Amino acid sequence: IILSNLLKSCLSISTLNFIAFGTTITNQGIERLKEGFIQLKHLQDATIVIGQSENLQEEGFSHFMQAIELFSKLTKLTLGFKNNANLSDTNLIKLAASLTNLRSSLASLALDFTETKVTDEGLLEIAKSISKLSQLTNLALFLPQVDITDKTIGQLAEAVSSLSNLAGLNFNCFLCQRLTNTSAQILADLLQKQTSITSVEVVLNYTGVSDDAKRDINNVSSSRKFSLFKIE
Protein backbone atom coordinates (compact mmCIF):
# COMPACT_ATOMS: atom_id res chain seq x y z
CA ILE A 1 0.00 0.00 0.00
CA ILE A 2 2.81 2.39 0.94
CA LEU A 3 4.67 1.78 -2.34
CA SER A 4 1.50 2.14 -4.39
CA ASN A 5 0.79 5.49 -2.76
CA LEU A 6 4.40 6.56 -3.29
CA LEU A 7 4.14 5.82 -7.01
CA LYS A 8 0.97 7.90 -7.18
CA SER A 9 2.93 10.85 -5.78
CA CYS A 10 5.67 10.53 -8.45
CA LEU A 11 3.54 11.07 -11.51
CA SER A 12 6.19 12.93 -13.52
CA ILE A 13 9.04 10.40 -13.27
CA SER A 14 10.49 9.11 -16.53
CA THR A 15 12.64 6.26 -15.14
CA LEU A 16 11.56 3.42 -12.85
CA ASN A 17 13.63 0.61 -11.30
CA PHE A 18 11.45 -1.78 -9.32
CA ILE A 19 13.11 -5.01 -8.11
CA ALA A 20 11.32 -7.48 -5.86
CA PHE A 21 13.18 -10.78 -5.66
CA GLY A 22 12.25 -13.46 -3.14
CA THR A 23 9.50 -11.35 -1.61
CA THR A 24 6.16 -12.41 -0.10
CA ILE A 25 4.20 -10.19 -2.46
CA THR A 26 0.71 -11.55 -3.19
CA ASN A 27 -1.91 -11.15 -5.90
CA GLN A 28 -3.52 -8.38 -3.87
CA GLY A 29 -0.18 -6.61 -3.51
CA ILE A 30 0.41 -6.72 -7.27
CA GLU A 31 -3.07 -5.33 -7.89
CA ARG A 32 -2.27 -2.37 -5.63
CA LEU A 33 1.05 -1.85 -7.40
CA LYS A 34 -0.80 -1.84 -10.70
CA GLU A 35 -2.91 1.04 -9.39
CA GLY A 36 0.32 2.95 -8.79
CA PHE A 37 1.98 1.95 -12.05
CA ILE A 38 -0.89 3.10 -14.24
CA GLN A 39 -0.47 6.65 -12.92
CA LEU A 40 3.02 6.93 -14.43
CA LYS A 41 2.01 8.49 -17.73
CA HIS A 42 5.47 9.93 -18.49
CA LEU A 43 7.50 6.77 -17.97
CA GLN A 44 10.12 6.20 -20.67
CA ASP A 45 12.55 3.72 -19.10
CA ALA A 46 11.27 0.90 -16.86
CA THR A 47 13.06 -2.01 -15.21
CA ILE A 48 10.65 -4.24 -13.30
CA VAL A 49 11.85 -7.49 -11.76
CA ILE A 50 9.55 -9.79 -9.81
CA GLY A 51 11.47 -12.98 -9.11
CA GLN A 52 11.02 -16.06 -6.97
CA SER A 53 7.72 -14.86 -5.53
CA GLU A 54 6.09 -18.04 -4.27
CA ASN A 55 2.89 -16.33 -3.11
CA LEU A 56 2.20 -14.73 -6.47
CA GLN A 57 -0.25 -16.68 -8.59
CA GLU A 58 -1.30 -16.52 -12.24
CA GLU A 59 -4.00 -13.94 -11.47
CA GLY A 60 -1.45 -11.59 -9.91
CA PHE A 61 0.84 -11.78 -12.92
CA SER A 62 -2.16 -11.01 -15.14
CA HIS A 63 -2.82 -7.77 -13.23
CA PHE A 64 0.79 -6.79 -13.85
CA MET A 65 0.86 -7.72 -17.55
CA GLN A 66 -2.21 -5.61 -18.23
CA ALA A 67 -0.58 -2.55 -16.67
CA ILE A 68 2.36 -2.62 -19.11
CA GLU A 69 0.28 -1.46 -22.07
CA LEU A 70 -0.55 1.77 -20.24
CA PHE A 71 3.10 2.93 -20.35
CA SER A 72 2.47 4.47 -23.75
CA LYS A 73 5.70 6.51 -23.87
CA LEU A 74 8.12 3.71 -23.02
CA THR A 75 11.28 3.54 -25.11
CA LYS A 76 13.11 1.01 -22.92
CA LEU A 77 11.58 -1.91 -21.02
CA THR A 78 13.21 -4.65 -18.95
CA LEU A 79 10.97 -7.29 -17.37
CA GLY A 80 12.32 -10.07 -15.16
CA PHE A 81 10.33 -13.05 -13.88
CA LYS A 82 13.13 -15.45 -12.92
CA ASN A 83 12.23 -18.49 -10.81
CA ASN A 84 8.50 -17.85 -10.72
CA ALA A 85 6.87 -21.26 -10.80
CA ASN A 86 3.38 -19.81 -11.25
CA LEU A 87 4.14 -17.72 -14.34
CA SER A 88 2.09 -19.28 -17.14
CA ASP A 89 1.62 -19.19 -20.89
CA THR A 90 -1.66 -17.38 -20.21
CA ASN A 91 0.35 -14.57 -18.62
CA LEU A 92 2.65 -14.37 -21.64
CA ILE A 93 -0.35 -14.09 -23.95
CA LYS A 94 -1.53 -11.07 -21.93
CA LEU A 95 1.99 -9.61 -21.97
CA ALA A 96 2.18 -10.05 -25.74
CA ALA A 97 -0.99 -8.00 -26.15
CA SER A 98 0.43 -5.25 -23.94
CA LEU A 99 3.75 -5.15 -25.82
CA THR A 100 1.95 -4.73 -29.12
CA ASN A 101 0.45 -1.51 -27.80
CA LEU A 102 3.98 -0.12 -27.34
CA ARG A 103 4.93 -0.60 -30.99
CA SER A 104 5.20 3.10 -31.81
CA SER A 105 7.72 3.93 -29.06
CA LEU A 106 9.65 0.91 -27.73
CA ALA A 107 13.29 0.80 -28.84
CA SER A 108 14.81 -1.61 -26.31
CA LEU A 109 13.23 -4.74 -24.84
CA ALA A 110 14.65 -7.33 -22.43
CA LEU A 111 12.57 -10.24 -21.12
CA ASP A 112 13.77 -12.78 -18.55
CA PHE A 113 11.76 -16.00 -18.13
CA THR A 114 14.58 -18.05 -16.55
CA GLU A 115 13.44 -21.24 -14.81
CA THR A 116 9.74 -20.60 -15.31
CA LYS A 117 7.13 -23.02 -16.66
CA VAL A 118 6.34 -21.09 -19.82
CA THR A 119 6.46 -23.08 -23.06
CA ASP A 120 6.32 -22.71 -26.83
CA GLU A 121 2.66 -21.69 -26.57
CA GLY A 122 3.27 -18.48 -24.67
CA LEU A 123 6.54 -17.61 -26.35
CA LEU A 124 5.02 -17.91 -29.80
CA GLU A 125 2.63 -15.10 -28.82
CA ILE A 126 5.58 -13.06 -27.53
CA ALA A 127 7.29 -13.60 -30.89
CA LYS A 128 4.22 -12.31 -32.74
CA SER A 129 4.17 -9.16 -30.64
CA ILE A 130 7.91 -8.59 -31.11
CA SER A 131 7.43 -8.67 -34.87
CA LYS A 132 5.22 -5.58 -34.55
CA LEU A 133 7.75 -3.51 -32.57
CA SER A 134 9.07 -1.67 -35.61
CA GLN A 135 11.15 0.83 -33.60
CA LEU A 136 13.11 -1.86 -31.74
CA THR A 137 16.90 -1.51 -31.87
CA ASN A 138 17.86 -3.91 -29.06
CA LEU A 139 16.28 -7.21 -28.02
CA ALA A 140 17.31 -9.60 -25.23
CA LEU A 141 15.51 -12.82 -24.32
CA PHE A 142 16.66 -14.92 -21.36
CA LEU A 143 15.20 -18.42 -21.43
CA PRO A 144 17.55 -20.66 -19.37
CA GLN A 145 15.94 -23.95 -18.31
CA VAL A 146 12.70 -23.16 -20.11
CA ASP A 147 10.92 -26.01 -21.89
CA ILE A 148 11.05 -24.76 -25.47
CA THR A 149 11.65 -26.40 -28.83
CA ASP A 150 13.08 -25.37 -32.18
CA LYS A 151 9.61 -24.03 -33.02
CA THR A 152 10.06 -21.13 -30.61
CA ILE A 153 13.49 -20.27 -32.02
CA GLY A 154 12.01 -20.34 -35.52
CA GLN A 155 9.19 -17.99 -34.61
CA LEU A 156 11.50 -15.63 -32.75
CA ALA A 157 13.88 -15.57 -35.70
CA GLU A 158 11.00 -14.80 -38.04
CA ALA A 159 9.93 -11.95 -35.76
CA VAL A 160 13.46 -10.53 -35.62
CA SER A 161 13.78 -10.71 -39.41
CA SER A 162 10.97 -8.17 -39.69
CA LEU A 163 12.75 -5.60 -37.50
CA SER A 164 14.77 -3.47 -39.89
CA ASN A 165 16.17 -1.22 -37.12
CA LEU A 166 17.41 -4.00 -34.83
CA ALA A 167 21.13 -3.69 -34.05
CA GLY A 168 21.58 -5.72 -30.85
CA LEU A 169 20.39 -9.29 -30.25
CA ASN A 170 20.85 -11.44 -27.14
CA PHE A 171 19.37 -14.97 -26.90
CA ASN A 172 20.17 -17.02 -23.79
CA CYS A 173 18.89 -20.60 -24.02
CA PHE A 174 21.17 -22.24 -21.44
CA LEU A 175 19.94 -25.73 -20.53
CA CYS A 176 17.02 -25.68 -22.97
CA GLN A 177 17.56 -29.35 -23.62
CA ARG A 178 14.96 -29.84 -26.34
CA LEU A 179 16.70 -27.50 -28.76
CA THR A 180 18.50 -29.21 -31.62
CA ASN A 181 20.88 -28.29 -34.43
CA THR A 182 17.84 -26.96 -36.27
CA SER A 183 17.83 -23.97 -33.92
CA ALA A 184 21.49 -23.31 -34.69
CA GLN A 185 20.79 -23.34 -38.43
CA ILE A 186 17.85 -20.98 -37.96
CA LEU A 187 20.03 -18.53 -36.03
CA ALA A 188 22.89 -18.79 -38.52
CA ASP A 189 20.53 -18.01 -41.40
CA LEU A 190 19.03 -15.09 -39.48
CA LEU A 191 22.39 -13.50 -38.66
CA GLN A 192 23.58 -13.96 -42.23
CA LYS A 193 20.55 -12.20 -43.70
CA GLN A 194 19.75 -9.59 -41.03
CA THR A 195 22.48 -7.09 -41.83
CA SER A 196 21.15 -4.46 -39.41
CA ILE A 197 22.32 -6.62 -36.48
CA THR A 198 25.85 -5.68 -35.41
CA SER A 199 25.96 -7.01 -31.82
CA VAL A 200 25.17 -10.67 -31.07
CA GLU A 201 25.24 -12.82 -27.95
CA VAL A 202 23.80 -16.33 -28.12
CA VAL A 203 24.03 -18.96 -25.38
CA LEU A 204 23.27 -22.57 -26.36
CA ASN A 205 25.28 -24.40 -23.71
CA TYR A 206 23.81 -27.67 -22.44
CA THR A 207 21.21 -27.90 -25.17
CA GLY A 208 20.89 -30.45 -27.95
CA VAL A 209 22.95 -28.19 -30.22
CA SER A 210 26.30 -29.69 -31.19
CA ASP A 211 29.65 -27.90 -31.15
CA ASP A 212 29.79 -28.19 -34.93
CA ALA A 213 26.43 -26.45 -35.25
CA LYS A 214 27.65 -23.64 -32.97
CA ARG A 215 30.68 -23.25 -35.21
CA ASP A 216 28.32 -22.80 -38.16
CA ILE A 217 26.83 -19.80 -36.36
CA ASN A 218 30.30 -18.49 -35.58
CA ASN A 219 31.23 -18.71 -39.25
CA VAL A 220 28.75 -15.91 -39.97
CA SER A 221 31.12 -13.48 -38.24
CA SER A 222 33.70 -14.05 -40.95
CA SER A 223 31.36 -12.89 -43.71
CA ARG A 224 30.62 -9.41 -42.34
CA LYS A 225 31.61 -7.05 -39.53
CA PHE A 226 30.10 -7.17 -36.03
CA SER A 227 30.93 -4.97 -33.05
CA LEU A 228 30.26 -7.98 -30.80
CA PHE A 229 29.79 -11.60 -31.79
CA LYS A 230 29.69 -14.16 -28.98
CA ILE A 231 28.36 -17.70 -29.31
CA GLU A 232 28.49 -20.21 -26.45
C-alpha positions, 0 to 999 in steps of 0.5 A, a space after each residue: 500500500 505504501 509503495 502504491 501510494 508513493 508511485 501515485 505521488 511521483 507522476 512525472 518520473 520518466 525512469 523506474 527501477 522496481 526489483 522485488 526478488 524473493 519477496 512475499 508479495 501476493 496477488 492483492 499486492 500486485 493489484 495495488 502496485 498496478 494502481 500505482 503503475 498506471 499513474 506513471 504516464 510519463 515513464 520512458 525507461 522501466 526495469 521491473 523485476 519480480 522474481 522467486 515470488 512463491 505467493 504470487 499466482 497466475 492472477 497476480 501476474 495477469 494484473 501486472 501484464 495488463 498494466 504494461 500497455 498503459 506505459 504508452 511513452 516507453 522507449 526502454 523496457 526490462 521485465 524479469 520473472 526469474 524463478 517464478 513457478 506460477 508464471 504461465 503461458 496465459 500470462 505471456 499471452 496477456 503480456 504479448 498484447 500489452 507489448 503490441 500496444 507499445 509498438 510506436 515507441 519501444 526501442 529496447 526490450 529485455 525479457 527474462 523468463 529463466 526457470 519458469 514453466 512457460 512453453 512454446 505456446 506463450 513464447 510464440 505469442 511473444 514472438 508475434 508481438 515482437 514482430 510488430 515492434 518496428 522501432 526496436 533496436 535492441 532485443 534480449 531474451 533470457 530463457 535458461 531452463 525453459 521447456 522450449 523447442 526449435 519451433 520457438 526459435 524459428 518464430 522468434 527468428 522470423 519476428 526478428 527478421 521483420 525488425 529493420 532497425 534491430 542492431 543488438 540481439 541477445 538470446 540465452 537458451 542455457 539448458 534448454 535441452 529440447 533445442 537441436 541443431 535446427 535452432 542453430 541453423 535458424 540462427 545462422 541463417 538469421 544472422 547472415 541475412 539480417 544485416 542491421 544486427 551488429 551485436 550478437 550474444 547467443 548462449 546454447 550451452 547444455 542444449 541439444 545443439 552440437 559444437 559443430 552447429 555452434 561453429 556454423 553460427 560463428 562462421 557468420 562473423 567471418 562474412 561481415 563485420 560485427 561490433 560484438 559476436 559471442 556464441 556459447 
